[in-house]
Amino acid sequence: MNNYLLIILIVFSLSISCKNASDEKDPNIVIKPDPQENPTPVTPMKGICIFATQADAFTEADWLALGSSPLTDFIIIPKDASSYGSNEAGYKSQLAPFMVNIVNQIVTRKNSAKIWIGTPGLSSLNYNTATSSLEPIYNYLDQVRSLVGTTIWNNNIGGVYMNMESIYGSVDYSNISANSCVKLMSDLSLMVHNNLKSKFLWIPYYGYGSDPDEIIKRIAYVTNKSTIYDYVIIQPHYYFDGTVGVNLSGVKHCIANQAVSYRDGTIVTPKASKTVIGLEMELDWHIVAPNNYSANLGRYNEYVSSFAGYKGTYPIIFYWDGTFQNALTGRINPFFQ
């Protein structure tokens, strides 16, 4: 009997010792967090760009077609800043009323629409004005907010679109805000988020030309490292240049990684932001009825094959050209439906 009790005590002592040992954390073991705890943001944006010159030509039938489409988001893109005098007075007297009219036209036909208010266009030809553009652009946006009213602003304005497709000028990667374009974007972002209580979107083009990797790197440092943008939608550019087919796989890597990556899939710089990355579908009049150019159609179909799987998961926005209703019914609606 005494031997039996002794055996029970020994077994009990060993079980306690094993439990205590298992509770001690081995410093050589790295416990990885469950990826489901921090899932990638999902934003199924179905959008199109509408340039000011395109909107000017819209008919009542065009607006009605837009309203009955599956589209959810509309990015309204103003002309070059010089078209409005490159100053606050021009933006407020010419561009703001135009933008308000477009907003009202869309909301009247589609009351669930999310509309993105574009800034006056800055490009490689006039980016030197970036250093003096913050207050004029913000004041224009603030006027649009006042003119459309609180209800539409809160319910139908998706946010602000930065109308500058690349980072121009020299870049110091240890201090990217020293670049005037990045500085403008960063300062405007704070005002859009804090003052206008809205989102900020950018649609840069992916690498091409003599130094594609540099273009990609600039996008990456803004997208991956900064908190400037809520959404970055990348233009593959392949539709317009058949020599850069590798851009399709490059943009796919960017979306799959949710970090701007080089064409081989290497992430340019670690992602430290929550910026959601999407893509731009591209087409023009060559494949809008009655036209059907085979080379252009072939490239467009490669876009469809590459990116259709992202529908309903990440933002997709169409660049289009040609007759609006034909582009809508022939290409855009079928893609999203």
ZAMARGU-4260 file (C-alpha; in steps of 0.2 Angstrom, whole numbers, plus 5000, padded with zeros to 4 digits):
<rodrens>
0) 5000/5000/5000 | 5014/5012/5004 | 5023/5008/4988 | 5007/5012/4978 | 5005/5029/4986
5) 5023/5032/4983 | 5021/5029/4964 | 5006/5040/4963 | 5016/5054/4971 | 5030/5052/4959
10) 5018/5052/4944 | 5010/5068/4950 | 5026/5077/4953 | 5032/5073/4936 | 5016/5079/4928
15) 5018/5096/4937 | 5036/5098/4932 | 5031/5094/4913 | 5018/5107/4914 | 5029/5121/4921
20) 5042/5117/4909 | 5030/5118/4894 | 5024/5135/4901 | 5042/5142/4899 | 5044/5151/4883
25) 5059/5145/4872 | 5068/5161/4866 | 5073/5152/4850 | 5055/5149/4845 | 5047/5163/4835
30) 5028/5163/4836 | 5020/5171/4821 | 5004/5180/4822 | 4989/5172/4813 | 4987/5182/4796
35) 4968/5181/4798 | 4970/5193/4813 | 4975/5207/4801 | 4967/5203/4784 | 4971/5213/4769
40) 4958/5227/4767 | 4945/5223/4754 | 4938/5237/4743 | 4928/5231/4728 | 4928/5248/4719
45) 4920/5247/4701 | 4925/5264/4694 | 4929/5274/4678 | 4938/5290/4675 | 4929/5304/4667
50) 4939/5318/4660 | 4933/5335/4659 | 4933/5335/4640 | 4923/5319/4640 | 4910/5325/4653
55) 4907/5341/4642 | 4902/5330/4628 | 4890/5319/4638 | 4872/5319/4632 | 4856/5315/4643
60) 4857/5297/4636 | 4875/5295/4642 | 4871/5301/4659 | 4856/5288/4660 | 4868/5274/4654
65) 4880/5279/4667 | 4866/5278/4680 | 4860/5261/4675 | 4878/5253/4674 | 4886/5242/4688
70) 4898/5256/4691 | 4901/5262/4709 | 4914/5275/4708 | 4918/5290/4696 | 4934/5299/4696
75) 4932/5316/4688 | 4948/5323/4681 | 4950/5341/4677 | 4960/5349/4663 | 4978/5355/4666
80) 4980/5368/4679 | 4984/5381/4666 | 4967/5379/4658 | 4960/5387/4674 | 4974/5400/4675
85) 4984/5390/4687 | 4978/5400/4702 | 4965/5399/4715 | 4953/5412/4707 | 4952/5401/4691
90) 4950/5385/4701 | 4935/5393/4711 | 4927/5402/4697 | 4929/5390/4683 | 4933/5372/4690
95) 4922/5372/4706 | 4905/5375/4697 | 4910/5363/4683 | 4914/5350/4696 | 4898/5353/4706
100) 4887/5351/4690 | 4895/5334/4686 | 4892/5328/4704 | 4874/5333/4703 | 4872/5325/4685
105) 4879/5309/4692 | 4869/5309/4709 | 4853/5312/4700 | 4855/5297/4690 | 4863/5286/4703
110) 4861/5290/4721 | 4873/5277/4727 | 4887/5284/4717 | 4904/5288/4725 | 4912/5303/4716
115) 4931/5307/4717 | 4934/5326/4715 | 4950/5328/4705 | 4963/5342/4707 | 4969/5353/4693
120) 4981/5344/4682 | 5000/5344/4686 | 5012/5336/4674 | 5030/5335/4669 | 5027/5352/4660
125) 5021/5362/4675 | 5025/5353/4691 | 5036/5367/4696 | 5020/5376/4702 | 5018/5362/4715
130) 5027/5373/4728 | 5014/5386/4727 | 4998/5375/4724 | 4993/5369/4741 | 4982/5383/4747
135) 4974/5386/4730 | 4970/5368/4727 | 4963/5365/4745 | 4953/5381/4744 | 4945/5375/4728
140) 4941/5358/4736 | 4933/5367/4751 | 4923/5377/4739 | 4916/5361/4730 | 4912/5354/4747
145) 4902/5370/4752 | 4893/5370/4735 | 4888/5352/4734 | 4881/5353/4752 | 4884/5342/4768
150) 4872/5328/4763 | 4880/5325/4746 | 4898/5327/4752 | 4895/5315/4766 | 4885/5302/4756
155) 4892/5303/4738 | 4909/5310/4738 | 4921/5296/4739 | 4936/5307/4741 | 4949/5318/4732
160) 4959/5312/4717 | 4977/5318/4715 | 4978/5323/4697 | 4997/5320/4694 | 5002/5304/4687
165) 5020/5302/4692 | 5033/5310/4704 | 5043/5323/4694 | 5060/5331/4698 | 5074/5324/4708
170) 5071/5312/4723 | 5081/5310/4739 | 5075/5293/4745 | 5081/5297/4763 | 5070/5312/4763
175) 5056/5310/4749 | 5046/5325/4756 | 5061/5336/4749 | 5053/5333/4732 | 5040/5347/4728
180) 5027/5334/4721 | 5028/5323/4736 | 5028/5338/4748 | 5012/5344/4740 | 5004/5327/4740
185) 5009/5325/4759 | 5002/5342/4764 | 4986/5340/4754 | 4983/5323/4761 | 4983/5330/4779
190) 4970/5343/4774 | 4960/5331/4765 | 4960/5319/4779 | 4959/5331/4794 | 4949/5346/4787
195) 4938/5338/4773 | 4936/5321/4782 | 4938/5312/4766 | 4949/5299/4757 | 4964/5302/4745
200) 4967/5293/4729 | 4981/5292/4716 | 4982/5284/4699 | 5001/5284/4694 | 5008/5275/4679
205) 5019/5260/4681 | 5037/5259/4674 | 5041/5262/4655 | 5053/5272/4645 | 5071/5273/4648
210) 5071/5270/4666 | 5056/5260/4671 | 5063/5255/4688 | 5065/5272/4694 | 5047/5276/4690
215) 5042/5261/4700 | 5053/5265/4714 | 5046/5283/4716 | 5028/5276/4716 | 5034/5263/4729
220) 5041/5275/4742 | 5025/5286/4741 | 5014/5270/4742 | 5023/5258/4753 | 5032/5270/4766
225) 5020/5285/4768 | 5002/5287/4774 | 4998/5299/4760 | 4985/5289/4751 | 4971/5278/4755
230) 4970/5270/4738 | 4984/5269/4724 | 4977/5263/4707 | 4991/5258/4695 | 4991/5261/4677
235) 5000/5246/4668 | 5002/5256/4652 | 5004/5240/4641 | 4988/5244/4631 | 4997/5259/4624
240) 5014/5252/4622 | 5015/5233/4616 | 5034/5232/4622 | 5030/5233/4640 | 5019/5217/4642
245) 5029/5213/4658 | 5020/5227/4666 | 5005/5216/4668 | 5014/5204/4679 | 5022/5218/4688
250) 5005/5226/4692 | 4999/5209/4697 | 5013/5207/4709 | 5009/5224/4717 | 4991/5219/4720
255) 4995/5202/4726 | 5008/5209/4738 | 4998/5224/4742 | 5015/5233/4740 | 5022/5241/4725
260) 5034/5229/4718 | 5046/5228/4703 | 5042/5218/4688 | 5050/5202/4695 | 5039/5203/4710
265) 5052/5210/4722 | 5044/5222/4734 | 5053/5239/4732 | 5053/5244/4750 | 5044/5236/4765
270) 5026/5241/4766 | 5023/5252/4781 | 5006/5259/4776 | 4988/5253/4775 | 4986/5260/4757
275) 4975/5249/4747 | 4983/5245/4729 | 4972/5242/4714 | 4973/5243/4695 | 4968/5253/4680
280) 4960/5244/4665 | 4965/5253/4649 | 4956/5254/4633 | 4953/5267/4619 | 4943/5271/4603
285) 4952/5257/4594 | 4941/5244/4602 | 4926/5254/4605 | 4912/5250/4592 | 4912/5252/4578
290) 4931/5249/4579 | 4939/5233/4583 | 4958/5234/4580 | 4965/5216/4582 | 4982/5221/4590
295) 4973/5233/4603 | 4960/5220/4606 | 4973/5207/4610 | 4982/5218/4623 | 4965/5222/4631
300) 4960/5204/4632 | 4977/5201/4641 | 4971/5214/4654 | 4955/5204/4656 | 4964/5188/4658
305) 4976/5195/4670 | 4965/5205/4681 | 4947/5198/4681 | 4951/5188/4696 | 4952/5204/4706
310) 4934/5210/4703 | 4925/5211/4720 | 4941/5211/4730 | 4952/5226/4725 | 4948/5243/4717
315) 4948/5242/4698 | 4945/5258/4688 | 4943/5260/4669 | 4952/5272/4658 | 4942/5273/4642
320) 4940/5283/4626 | 4928/5284/4611 | 4909/5284/4611 | 4904/5283/4629 | 4889/5272/4628
325) 4898/5260/4616 | 4913/5259/4628 | 4901/5256/4642 | 4890/5242/4635 | 4904/5234/4624
330) 4918/5234/4637 | 4916/5241/4654 | 4899/5234/4659 | 4903/5216/4653 | 4919/5216/4663
335) 4911/5221/4679 | 4895/5210/4677
</rodrens>
